[in-house]
Amino acid sequence: METTQTTGARRLTKQWWVFPLAAATVIFLVTALPRYVGLDPAQSLVPTDRGAVFYPALVTHIFFGSVMLCCGVLQLWPWLRNNHPKVHRWTGRTYVTTAIPTGVAALVTSQFPAAGPSQQVGNTFLAVLFLLFTVQGFRAVRQRRFKDHREWMYRSYAMAFSIVANRFWGMVMVMLFVPEVMSGADFGTEDPTLASAAAASAWVSWVVNLLIAEWIIHRKPRRRRQESASRKVERQTPVSASSGMSTLPPS
Ligand code: HEM
């Protein structure tokens, strides 16, 4: 007989995807944050000489964004949702409260692009959609529309996680378009090909995440797929009018 422990372990194994997500978040934060905690613009990974508001907006969005990313991964974890609904509620409130300043500050930084108009438009769309999805998710839960809430929050998190995905896509774009950088060649941040690679990465990072979120939202769970397949077979099976029995040979 199956014990509660084995059922619990099986459920956790099914939720394996949350662990790489959490690991990627932690690695991103541990490697990205130290440059900004000292509030020294010279330490920033990206150039900061873009007007007086850029750096304050950048660090605001990084600090709030870090809290938000940690809460986001906890929100997605089904085990925590099911077993500790109070924790889910509080991390959810923190997610929304930190998402607003993160998104608004990102909307400001997006207007000072280092890589030109394409990056500006890509990041502005990202910030606006992220704010929109988060607010929709919050409204849905206040109105007790739980299915809508889950769907909007998947989309919101997909947008938030794009900063982590950007580390991967940034590398891919550089390898594709300016492979010389990998062998130590010095390209200034002004270099147009490098700027195009950065802009491409800004777009790909959130578009791919959003597509994955839409796939998760719209795919049918395996049980529902099996049920609809067997309903289809039942409908297609010819039944003898007189006996009421199937005329197909047994498989
Ligand atoms: C959700 C929408 C977000 C948008 C629209 C956004 C937008 C931006 C923009 C425009 C920049 C400046 C890039 C440049 O022009 O050089 C930036 C940098 C940065 N953002 Fe975000 N961001 C978002 C979310 C996040 C989150 C959740 C974090 C988590 C901590 C984050 C962390 C950073 C970091 C660390 C930088 C500095 C550059 C780097 O180290 O890669 N962002 N972001």
Boltz pocket constraint, residues with backbone or C-beta under 6 A from the ligand:
constraints:
  - pocket:
      binder: B
      contacts: [[A, 32], [A, 33], [A, 45], [A, 46], [A, 47], [A, 58], [A, 61], [A, 62], [A, 63], [A, 65], [A, 66], [A, 68], [A, 69], [A, 102], [A, 103], [A, 106], [A, 107], [A, 109], [A, 110], [A, 111], [A, 112], [A, 113], [A, 114], [A, 115], [A, 123], [A, 124], [A, 126], [A, 127], [A, 130], [A, 159], [A, 160], [A, 161], [A, 163]]
      max_distance: 6.0
